[in-house]
Amino acid sequence: MYLRKILIVIALIGIIGGGLFVYNIYQAIFSPNTDFKDDKAIVYISSEDTFQDVKNQLELLLKDMASFDLVAGRKGYTNNIKAGKYEIKAGMSNNDIINALRSRNIPVKLTFNNQNTLEELAGRISNQIEADSSSLITAFKSSEFLSKNEFTDDTALSMYIPNSYEFFWNTSAEKFRDRMLKEYNRFWEAKNRLAKAKEIGLTKAEVISLASIVHEESKKADERPRVAGLYLNRLKKNMLLQADPTVIYAIKRHTSNYDTLIKRVLYKDLEIDSPYNTYKHVGVPPGPIAMPDISAIDAVLNAENHEYLYFVADVSNFGYHKFAKTLAQHNSNKRQYIRWINKKGIKR
C-alpha cells in the first residue's frame, strides 16, 4: 500500500513536471516577446548576415533572447537566414517573429530622378537597397551588357527611366539593372511611344537625348512640347540645335566636374571641342546631357506643331520663354534678356 502511494506521488510529480515543461515550451513559442514602444520595428538582414548578426539586431527589440534562440533552433531558422527588410510588430511571439523573418520580405519603394550621371544614380540607388555604389557602377557599365542591349557608354544613362518602383531591399546590382531594362522596354511599348519615335524620325536613344535638352531648357512641363517642337523644326532644316545646356554639359564633361554651377554661357564657351556642343555639331548629342523625366520624353514624342525656330528666356515671366519664327524677332527678344542679365551682374 505504501509503495503504491509512492508510485502515485511520483506519477503526479511527473505529470506536473511534464505539464510545466510543456507550458514553458508553449510560452517560449507563443507568448509575446517584444520589448519596444512603437507599433513596429524594421529589421534589415543583409545577404552575408549570420544568425548571430540577426540576434545582434534583435537584442534591443526582444524581452528574452534565450527563448528566441531556442525556438529559432527548433524551427530550423539558425541555418536558413533570409536577407531582406522585415517588420516586427509589437506583441509578436517568437513563432511569429521567426515566421516573419523567414517568409515576409517587405518591398521598398525605390525612387530616382535628376541623377545626371551613372555615378550619381549609383549613389542614389545604394541608399535605398543593399547593393553598394561600386557594384552598381560595375553593373551599369558592363560592356557585355551594354553591347548586348544596344547601348553605348554615352547612352547607358538613357536606360533608367525616372520613376518610383518596388524592389526587395536585398536586390543585387545586376538584378536592379536587369529590372530597369525591363522597365525601359515596357515604357517604350506603352502609349505608342515606339510608333511616335518612328514618326518623327528618331531612335529611342535620340528621343531621350533630345528630351534631356528639353528637360534642361524648360522646367515647365506645359512649355516642353513647344520647346521640343522648336528643336524638331531645327533638325528637319538641318540647323544646329544651339542649345546652351549642351555647352554647359560639354564644359562639365571636359573638366570632369559635374557640380560646377554655370548660369551664363559665354561666347568663348561655344568653341569648346566636344561632340556634345550643339553649336558646332548638327543633330542630337551622342547621349543624354541629363536624366530627362517622363514629361520631357513625352514632350518630344508629342511635340507641338508650330514654325518657331528660336527662343530665349522671358524675363517678364520667369521659367518660361519667348519664341520667335525669324532671327530678327529673336534678336530683339535676346537683347531684352541680355540687358536683364547684365543688370543682374551675372558674369558666369
DATA-V221623 format. One record per backbone hydrogen bond with DSSP energy under -0.5 kcal/mol. NH is the residue of the N-H (numbers start at 1). CO is the residue of the C=O. E is the energy in kcal/mol with one decimal. If there is no record, write none. Layout:
NH | CO | E
NH | CO | E
//
This chain:
5 | 1 | -1.8
6 | 2 | -2.0
7 | 3 | -2.5
8 | 4 | -2.2
9 | 5 | -2.7
10 | 6 | -2.7
11 | 7 | -2.5
12 | 8 | -2.8
13 | 9 | -2.8
14 | 10 | -2.5
15 | 11 | -2.7
16 | 12 | -3.0
17 | 13 | -3.2
18 | 14 | -3.0
19 | 15 | -2.8
20 | 16 | -2.9
21 | 17 | -2.5
22 | 18 | -2.9
23 | 19 | -2.8
24 | 20 | -2.8
25 | 21 | -2.4
26 | 22 | -2.7
27 | 23 | -2.9
28 | 24 | -2.5
29 | 25 | -2.0
30 | 26 | -3.3
31 | 27 | -1.8
33 | 92 | -2.9
35 | 61 | -3.3
41 | 88 | -2.5
43 | 86 | -2.9
45 | 43 | -0.6
45 | 84 | -3.0
46 | 44 | -0.6
49 | 46 | -1.3
54 | 50 | -1.9
55 | 51 | -2.5
56 | 52 | -2.2
57 | 53 | -1.5
58 | 54 | -1.9
59 | 55 | -1.3
61 | 58 | -1.8
62 | 58 | -1.5
63 | 33 | -1.3
65 | 63 | -0.5
68 | 64 | -1.4
69 | 65 | -2.7
70 | 66 | -2.2
71 | 67 | -2.5
72 | 68 | -2.8
73 | 69 | -1.8
74 | 70 | -2.0
75 | 71 | -2.2
76 | 73 | -1.0
77 | 72 | -2.5
78 | 72 | -0.8
80 | 77 | -2.1
83 | 81 | -0.5
84 | 45 | -2.7
86 | 43 | -3.0
88 | 41 | -3.3
88 | 86 | -0.5
89 | 87 | -0.6
90 | 39 | -2.7
92 | 89 | -1.8
94 | 31 | -0.7
95 | 29 | -2.3
97 | 93 | -2.7
98 | 94 | -2.5
99 | 95 | -2.2
100 | 96 | -2.4
101 | 97 | -2.6
102 | 98 | -1.4
103 | 99 | -1.6
104 | 100 | -2.1
106 | 85 | -3.1
108 | 167 | -4.0
110 | 108 | -0.9
110 | 165 | -3.5
112 | 163 | -1.5
116 | 114 | -0.9
121 | 117 | -2.2
122 | 118 | -2.7
123 | 119 | -2.1
124 | 120 | -2.2
125 | 121 | -2.7
126 | 122 | -2.5
127 | 123 | -0.7
127 | 124 | -0.6
128 | 125 | -2.3
129 | 125 | -1.5
130 | 169 | -3.4
131 | 171 | -0.9
136 | 132 | -2.0
137 | 133 | -2.8
138 | 134 | -2.1
139 | 135 | -2.0
140 | 136 | -3.0
141 | 137 | -2.3
142 | 139 | -0.9
146 | 142 | -2.6
147 | 143 | -2.5
148 | 144 | -2.2
149 | 145 | -1.7
150 | 147 | -1.3
151 | 146 | -3.2
156 | 152 | -1.3
158 | 155 | -1.4
159 | 156 | -1.4
160 | 157 | -1.7
161 | 159 | -1.0
162 | 160 | -0.7
162 | 292 | -0.5
163 | 112 | -0.6
165 | 110 | -3.2
167 | 108 | -2.4
167 | 165 | -0.5
169 | 106 | -0.6
171 | 168 | -1.9
176 | 172 | -2.3
177 | 173 | -2.4
178 | 174 | -2.6
179 | 175 | -2.1
180 | 176 | -2.1
181 | 177 | -1.7
182 | 178 | -1.6
183 | 179 | -2.3
184 | 180 | -2.3
185 | 181 | -2.4
186 | 182 | -2.4
187 | 183 | -2.4
188 | 184 | -1.9
189 | 185 | -1.5
190 | 186 | -1.0
190 | 187 | -0.6
192 | 189 | -0.5
193 | 190 | -1.9
194 | 188 | -1.3
196 | 192 | -2.3
197 | 193 | -2.3
198 | 194 | -2.1
199 | 195 | -2.0
200 | 196 | -1.6
201 | 198 | -0.9
202 | 197 | -2.5
207 | 203 | -2.4
208 | 204 | -2.1
209 | 205 | -2.2
210 | 206 | -2.6
211 | 207 | -2.7
212 | 208 | -1.9
213 | 209 | -1.1
214 | 210 | -2.3
215 | 211 | -2.9
216 | 212 | -1.6
217 | 213 | -2.5
218 | 214 | -2.2
221 | 219 | -0.8
223 | 220 | -1.4
224 | 220 | -1.2
225 | 221 | -0.5
226 | 223 | -0.9
227 | 223 | -1.9
228 | 224 | -3.0
229 | 225 | -2.1
230 | 226 | -1.9
231 | 227 | -2.0
232 | 228 | -2.3
233 | 229 | -2.1
234 | 230 | -1.9
235 | 231 | -2.4
236 | 232 | -2.4
237 | 233 | -1.4
238 | 235 | -1.4
239 | 234 | -2.9
242 | 278 | -1.9
244 | 242 | -0.6
246 | 243 | -1.3
247 | 243 | -1.0
247 | 244 | -0.7
248 | 244 | -2.2
249 | 245 | -2.3
250 | 246 | -2.2
251 | 247 | -2.2
252 | 248 | -2.2
253 | 249 | -2.9
254 | 250 | -2.3
255 | 251 | -2.2
256 | 252 | -1.2
257 | 252 | -1.3
258 | 256 | -0.6
260 | 257 | -1.0
262 | 260 | -0.7
263 | 261 | -0.5
263 | 348 | -1.5
264 | 348 | -1.3
266 | 264 | -0.5
269 | 266 | -0.8
270 | 266 | -0.9
270 | 267 | -0.8
271 | 268 | -1.3
272 | 269 | -1.7
274 | 272 | -1.2
277 | 274 | -1.8
278 | 276 | -1.1
280 | 277 | -1.7
281 | 277 | -1.9
283 | 239 | -0.5
292 | 290 | -0.9
296 | 293 | -0.7
297 | 293 | -1.8
298 | 294 | -2.8
299 | 295 | -1.3
300 | 296 | -1.5
301 | 297 | -1.8
302 | 298 | -1.5
303 | 300 | -1.0
304 | 225 | -2.1
306 | 304 | -0.8
309 | 324 | -2.4
310 | 324 | -2.1
312 | 322 | -1.8
314 | 320 | -2.5
315 | 313 | -0.8
317 | 314 | -1.3
320 | 317 | -2.1
322 | 312 | -3.2
324 | 310 | -2.7
330 | 326 | -2.0
331 | 327 | -2.8
332 | 328 | -1.6
333 | 329 | -2.0
334 | 330 | -3.0
335 | 331 | -2.1
336 | 332 | -1.3
337 | 333 | -1.6
338 | 334 | -2.8
339 | 335 | -2.3
340 | 336 | -1.9
341 | 337 | -2.7
342 | 338 | -2.4
343 | 339 | -2.1
344 | 340 | -1.7
345 | 342 | -0.9
346 | 341 | -1.9
347 | 345 | -0.8
//
